[in-house]
Amino acid sequence: MAPFTSQELRQGFASFATGVTVITCLDENQAHHGVTISSFNTVSLEPPLILWNLKKHSRLMPWVEAGKKHLIHVLERSQENLAMHFATVKHDQFIGIEHKLAQSGLAQIEHCVAYYECETVSVYDGGDHNIILAKVISLKNYPEKEPLIFARSKFVGLDFAEIKTA
């Protein structure tokens, strides 16, 4: 097989459809921060574990280290604007964003498909990213809502009414 460029690899990775999430966390001053992530995966039911990736040099890295809590939001099909909003670094990220404080004190964005409150168990080296392994502490799920999907570098949705069960 011939070698490939990083752009070719990026295009190949884009062929894999994934859900879109926003992770919220707190800094040492209890200020709220968020970031859009599409690298979310389930790991284990017992214990309940998930993983996600964050750039090694992300400003959020100190606030999601082992022992720190964060809230994962699975975005709803109509929340493309939130995905784009949290994809770039900005001050006061939650101004104009419909949210409330979860019991944990973490910012909880309204109208999402699912919420996973987590505590980081371990952080692993993953090349230019860190792999965050986290235990799910609590969850809320709204199966009547349709998730936002990202594939081939664009947002798409699935019409679950059209998907037939076998």
VEXNUFI-964134 format. One record per residue (C-alpha): x negated, y, z negated. Coordinates in steps of 0.001 Angstrom, whole numbers, plus 500000, padded with zeros to 6 digits. Layout:
BEGIN
XYZ ...
# end
This chain:
BEGIN
500000500000500000 498690503454500922 498005506059498211 500693508676497640 500688512345496729 502256513750493586 504944515345495797 505750511955497338 505950510446493857 508257513257492708 510530512610495724 510510508892494958 511430509524491317 514266511815492497 515948508795494082 516787507519490618 520068509051489430 520151510045485776 522375511797483302 521557515322482197 521039516219478555 520143519242476486 518105518677473338 518454521210470517 516093521552467574 515065523966464834 511718525674464367 510010526328461017 512075529521460594 515357527682461278 515719529366464690 517525527298467330 515865526097470543 517009523930473437 515643522241476536 517186520386479486 516012516785479763 516905514099482291 514478511523480868 516870510044478273 517105506260477781 518646503878475303 516181501510473622 517857499415470920 521210498832469216 519627497446466006 518165499743464900 519867502432467038 516967503920469050 516685506190472070 513746507744473886 513175510882475897 510172512742477303 508847516245476764 505905517975478430 502829517674476212 502330521433476092 505988522322475517 506546524986472883 509183522653471374 506728519821470655 505982520845467025 509713520842466254 510401517300467515 507430515510465910 507960512410463722 510409513069460899 512055516060462643 515719516083463648 517188517038466995 520579516860468706 520985515329472164 523927516605474223 525101514600477246 526365517314479582 529807517210481156 530211517306484942 531105521030484964 528118522092482808 525518522622485551 525096526198484325 524001524913480905 521513522531482489 519969525423484409 520124527790481410 518132525455479144 515735524413481952 513817527689481558 512164529185478498 513878532281477136 514333534063473806 517681533870472047 518787530905474154 522177530596472471 523473534109473139 526558533685475334 526506529879474952 529602528358473355 528273526421470362 528700525777466659 526447524508463903 526596520774463312 526637519546459716 522846519078460032 522399522785460874 521436522027464485 523090523987467305 525839521908468925 526900523018472402 530655522748472934 532499520495475431 529812517842476044 530456514173476847 528471512820473886 526270513972471020 523467512007469353 521949513444466195 518501511893465935 515347511812463868 512032511286465634 510433507992464613 507271508129466771 505643510178469520 503604508351472163 501202509583474817 502799509348478250 500371511049480635 501347514705481037 504393514118478783 504999512784475285 507484509966474782 509776510708471850 511227507621470150 514127508576467894 516625506886465606 520272507819466139 521677509047462824 525175509951464005 527074510139467266 530209511569468811 531451510296472151 534243511545474428 534725508800477053 537518510715478806 534939513294479962 532785512753483046 528991513167482743 526811515412484874 524414513397487062 521125514518488627 519801512761491754 517667513778494715 516974517136493043 520613518184492809 523573517859490469 526285515391491396 529292513862489698 530954510512489763 534678510138490121 535308507551487423 538955507277488467 537713505737491719 535344503249490073 537083499926489748 536220497424487064 535509493866488108 
# end
